[in-house]
Structure formats: structure tokens, C-alpha cells
């Protein structure tokens, strides 16, 4: 449903551009796609598509706010110094609200813990690193997806010993940080990537069998890597 809506929105945007230029030919109005700050659409539109397809997450919300601020700056609405002053406080507000509301929407899961230093057997883990580094290893035998979020931090999530119960989704978000995921064996990996002045990379060789692990990767001045 989300992908269908995003394709509809994209189609309407393309049609609107065509109508705009068509109106120019008949002198109905003056339309120019290359307005001041037009390049910010390459940040705003992917974030909107990501929100429609997979719901609001920390990465696409920060990216959307960043793109809108840049557009307003290019239009002369916001001054450069003002953006610099509010950038960090605004990011902290979005991060705080994300952590608050995501705690209410998290699915319940049965958790099992090994001894100190051992593997995590959480079926639906949610790993988070803020101004820190973490190296969790998950060996759940009924893995059902999860998430990894790094904000000014580093996360290396080892899922190589997991056994997927079926097709599932794992959300990876990196904001001024890095998330590295070691994918489970005997499964297919499909990455859905939204890089916003960041990079997402999947090095897993495609296989024709096994359940599919869908990785929703969003990077804002960061990196998400799947190995």
C-alpha cells in the first residue's frame, strides 16, 4: 500500500511539472522548475517517499526537517546564522520525541539472554547507540526483524547466527554515525535505501532461496553497511 501511494504521489508530481511547462506554452502562467533552492527537492522528496513507504523514522524525519530548512534558507525566509543556531536543538527535539513515541509503538517480544558477554536471543531486538559504540550479537532461532539506530555513534550488529522465521524487516538508521550489519546466512537480503548526504551499501551476494530480510536503511550524514 505504501509503495502504491508513493508511486501515485511521484506520478502526480511529474504530471504537475508537465502541466506547468504546458501552461508556459499558452502563456497561462510562468512556471520554472529551477527555482531558488530547487536542489533541496533531492533531499525532501526521498524523505517523503520513505515516510509514505515505511512510516516516520528518525532518519527520514531529520532529513525532511533538514531539507525544508535548506529550502527556506534558499528562499530567503531563514538566515544562515539562524539555521546554524537551531540545527542542534531541533535535532535533539526530534530525537527525544522519536524515542518517546517509539517506546509506545514497539511490538512486544520474548527476550532471552545468555550469560555475560554471550549472544542476545531477542526475537525482535531494538539496538540504540547515542554518542557511544555497541557491538551486539544476536542468535535468535526465531528472528522476526528489529532495528538499529546510531546517533553520533557506532553500531555493529552481528546477525549471522540468526534463523529467520520468514520474511521480515530490519530498520537501520544512522545519523552522524555508522551502522554495520552482518546478515544472517541462508537468507536473501534486500536493501531499501534512503541516503541523505550519507551512504548505504549492501555487499551481500544475492541468493535465490531462503526467507527475505528487508533492510530499510536511512543515513543522514552517516553510513549503513550490510555485510
N, C-alpha and C positions, 0 to 999 in steps of 0.2 A: 504493500500500500504506500509506504513512504517513497519508494523509488518511482512509483507511478505518479505521485504528486509532484516530486521533484522534476520529472520529465515534463509534466504539464506546465509547471512554472517556467522551466527553461524554454519550452516551446512558445509560451506566451511572451516571454522577453524577446525572443528572436523575432516573433511576428510584430511586436511593438516597434522594434528597430526598423523593420521593413516599412511599416506604416508611416513612421516618422520621416524616412527619406522619400517615400512616395508623396507625402504631403508637400515636401520641398519642391518637387517637380511641378506641382499645380499651384505653388505659391500660397498654400493654405496657412503655413506657418514656417518658422525657421527652426530646423532640428539639426543638432550636431552631436554625434555620439562622443566626440573627443572634447568634452568639457573639462574645466579645471578639476584635476583630481580623478579623471576617468580611470586611471590605472588602479585606483583603490578598489575598483569592482572585482579585480582579480583576487582580492582578499575577502571582500564582503560576500560575493556570490558563492564561492565554495563553502564558506561557513554556514550560510543559509541553507544550502543544499544538504550539508552534513546534519544540521539541526532537523530538517524535514525527514531525512532518511533514517537517522538513528537516535533522534531526540537530543535535547540540550545536554552538553557535557562541558567540562571545564575548558578544554581546549578550544572548541568552536565558539563558546561564549566569549572567551578572552579575545579570540581572533576577530569576532564580529565587532566587539567594542573597539578594538584597536583600529580596524578598518574604517569604522564610522568616524572615529576621532581624526584620522588622517584625512578623510574626505571633507570634514568640516573645516579642518585647518587649510586645506587647499582652496576651499570656497571663501576663506577669509572670516569664517564665523568664530573660530578658535585661534588664539595666538599661539605661537610656537612655545613660548615660555609657560603658558597656561597648561598645555598638554604635558610638558615635562614635569610640572608640579603635581598634576593629578594622576599621572600614569601609575605610579606605585600604589598610592592609596586605593585607586579604583580596582587595580588587580587584586589587592588584599581583600577588598569588599566582595568581589566576585568569588574569590577562593573561599572565603568564610561562608558565604551563602550556599555555595556548592556543597561544602562539607556538611552543613546543617541539613539541607533538604535531601541530599543523597543518603544520609543516615536513616531517613524515614522511608525511603523507597527501596532500600536494599532488600533483596529476596533473602528469606531465611534459609540457612543451610546447616547441615550436620557437620560439625567440626571434630576432627581427631588430631591430636598432637603426639608426635613421637617424643623421645627424650630430648634433653638439651643438645642443641646442635644438630638434631635429626631433621628429617623431612617433614613438611606440613602435609596433612592429608585432607585439608579443607576441600570440599566438593565445589564450592563457588567462592574462591578467595578474592579479596579486595586489598591489594597491596598499595601502600602510600609512602612516599618519601618526600619530605619537605625540608629543604636545607640539610639534607642528610643522604646517606647511602645505605642500601639494603640489598641483600643477596638471598632471597627466599628460594627454597627448593620445594616443589610440590610433587607428591607421588600418589595422588588420589586415584583410586581404581574405578571411580565413577565420576570423572571430572565433567562438570556441567558449564564451564565458562567462568568468567571473572573479569577483573580489571586491574590495571597497574597505572598509577599516576605519580609522576615525578615533577615536582615544582622546585626549581633551583636545587635539584638533587639527582641521584643516580639510582636506578633500579635494574638489577639483573635477575630475571625470573627464570628459573630452570623448571621446565615442564616435561623434560624428556622421559621421565618415568611415569607420566600420567597415562591413564586409559580413558579415552572419551566414551561417554555413554551414547553419543550420537552427535549430529551436527550441533555446534554451539558457538557462542560469540565471546570474544575476549577484547575488552576495550583498553587500549594503550594510549595514554595521554602524556605528552612531555611539554612542559613549559619552562624554558630556560634550563633544560636538563636533558637526561638521556634515559630511555627505557630500552633494555635489551632483553629479548625473549628467546629462549631456547625451546623450539617447538617440540611437541610430543612426536615420537616415532609412530610409524604405521598410520599416518593420517594425512589428509590433504590440507594445505594452508592457502587461504585466500585473503589477501590484504586489501582493505578498503581505505585508501589513503587521502588525508586532508593535510598537506604540509602548508603552513603559513609562515613563511620566512624560516622554514626548518627543512628537515629531510626525513623521509620514511623509506626504508629499504627492506626487501624480503629476499633472502638468499636461499630459501628452501626450494629444492628441486621438486617440480610438480609430479605427483603420483596419480595413478588412475584408480585407486581403490582406497577404502577406508573412509571414516567419517570426516567431515569438513570442519576445520577450525577457522571461523571468520574473525579476522583481526581488524577491528575498527581503530585505525591509527591516526592520531591527531598530534601534530607537532607545531608549537609556537616558539620560534627561536630555539628549537630543540631538535632531538633526534629520536626516532623509533626504529629499532632494528630487530628483524626476526631472523634467527639462525637455525 
